[in-house]
Amino acid sequence: MMNFLLTLFLTFLFVLFAIIFFIKISPPVYRLEKSNIVALLNLVVEGKATDNDWEVFLGVPIRHNDELESIRMRCSEISEREYIGGSGSIKPKHLLTEKGIEEVKNLLAELTGEAK
């Protein structure tokens, strides 16, 4: 009987510690800040951004900052009109047309506070 109670008690402790451990560990959060977006837009302008970088940025809503969400939505609109990057065998240097790059430069200037 003593072995049963000891096993039950140790099992209870193990489950309790496991629950506490999993409650304390939170899932990873994809949280963009202004500096991240400025860096990405600079990469787009320089022709160094990947399709994946751009698509992840456009696809994940920014719920914690309305200004950054507005920038993301405007980038999405630009991408719908001006996107030329892609999965072809010959990949262009830039993801967007020249007009799209100019629009991204304007967004970048707006984001960094530099008037154009």
C-alpha positions as CSV (number, residue, x, y, z in Angstrom):
1,M,0.0,0.0,0.0
2,M,2.9,2.3,0.8
3,N,4.4,1.8,-2.6
4,F,1.1,2.6,-4.3
5,L,0.8,5.9,-2.3
6,L,4.4,6.9,-3.0
7,T,3.9,6.2,-6.8
8,L,0.7,8.1,-6.8
9,F,2.3,11.1,-5.0
10,L,5.4,11.1,-7.3
11,T,3.1,10.9,-10.4
12,F,1.1,13.8,-9.1
13,L,4.3,15.9,-8.6
14,F,5.6,15.0,-12.1
15,V,2.3,16.0,-13.7
16,L,2.1,19.2,-11.7
17,F,5.7,20.2,-12.7
18,A,4.9,19.4,-16.3
19,I,1.8,21.6,-16.3
20,I,3.7,24.4,-14.6
21,F,6.5,24.1,-17.1
22,F,4.2,24.2,-20.2
23,I,2.3,27.1,-18.8
24,K,5.5,29.1,-18.2
25,I,6.8,28.5,-21.7
26,S,4.8,30.5,-24.3
27,P,4.8,29.9,-28.0
28,P,7.1,32.1,-30.2
29,V,5.6,35.4,-31.2
30,Y,6.2,37.0,-34.6
31,R,6.1,40.7,-33.5
32,L,7.4,43.2,-35.9
33,E,8.7,46.5,-34.7
34,K,9.4,49.7,-36.7
35,S,13.1,48.9,-37.1
36,N,12.3,45.5,-38.6
37,I,10.0,47.0,-41.2
38,V,12.5,49.8,-42.0
39,A,15.2,47.1,-42.5
40,L,12.9,45.0,-44.7
41,L,11.9,48.0,-46.9
42,N,15.5,48.9,-47.3
43,L,16.2,45.4,-48.5
44,V,13.4,45.6,-51.0
45,V,14.7,48.9,-52.3
46,E,18.2,47.5,-52.6
47,G,17.0,44.4,-54.3
48,K,18.2,42.1,-51.5
49,A,14.9,41.0,-50.0
50,T,13.7,37.5,-50.7
51,D,10.3,36.5,-51.9
52,N,9.8,34.7,-48.5
53,D,10.7,37.8,-46.5
54,W,8.2,39.9,-48.5
55,E,5.4,37.3,-48.4
56,V,5.7,36.7,-44.6
57,F,5.6,40.4,-44.0
58,L,2.5,40.9,-46.1
59,G,0.8,37.8,-44.7
60,V,1.0,38.4,-41.0
61,P,-1.2,41.1,-39.5
62,I,0.4,43.6,-37.1
63,R,-2.2,43.9,-34.4
64,H,-0.1,45.8,-31.8
65,N,0.5,48.9,-33.9
66,D,-2.0,50.6,-36.2
67,E,0.6,52.7,-38.0
68,L,2.7,49.7,-38.9
69,E,-0.4,47.7,-40.0
70,S,-1.2,50.6,-42.3
71,I,2.2,50.5,-43.8
72,R,1.9,46.7,-44.2
73,M,-1.5,47.1,-45.9
74,R,-0.1,49.8,-48.3
75,C,2.8,47.5,-49.1
76,S,0.3,44.7,-49.9
77,E,-1.6,47.1,-52.3
78,I,1.8,48.0,-54.0
79,S,2.6,44.3,-54.2
80,E,-0.7,43.5,-55.9
81,R,0.0,46.1,-58.6
82,E,3.8,46.0,-59.0
83,Y,5.1,42.6,-57.9
84,I,7.5,41.1,-60.5
85,G,9.6,38.7,-58.3
86,G,8.6,35.1,-58.4
87,S,9.4,31.5,-59.0
88,G,10.6,31.7,-62.6
89,S,13.9,30.4,-63.6
90,I,15.2,33.9,-64.2
91,K,14.6,35.9,-61.1
92,P,14.7,39.7,-61.3
93,K,16.9,41.6,-59.0
94,H,14.0,43.5,-57.4
95,L,10.7,42.1,-56.2
96,L,8.8,45.1,-57.6
97,T,8.7,47.3,-60.7
98,E,10.5,50.6,-60.7
99,K,7.2,52.3,-59.9
100,G,6.7,49.9,-57.0
101,I,10.2,50.6,-55.7
102,E,9.5,54.3,-55.7
103,E,6.3,53.8,-53.8
104,V,8.2,51.7,-51.2
105,K,10.9,54.4,-51.0
106,N,8.1,56.9,-50.2
107,L,6.7,54.6,-47.5
108,L,10.2,54.2,-46.1
109,A,10.7,58.0,-46.0
110,E,7.3,58.3,-44.3
111,L,8.2,55.7,-41.8
112,T,11.6,57.1,-41.0
113,G,10.3,60.7,-40.9
114,E,12.3,61.9,-43.9
115,A,10.1,64.1,-46.1
116,K,10.3,63.5,-49.8
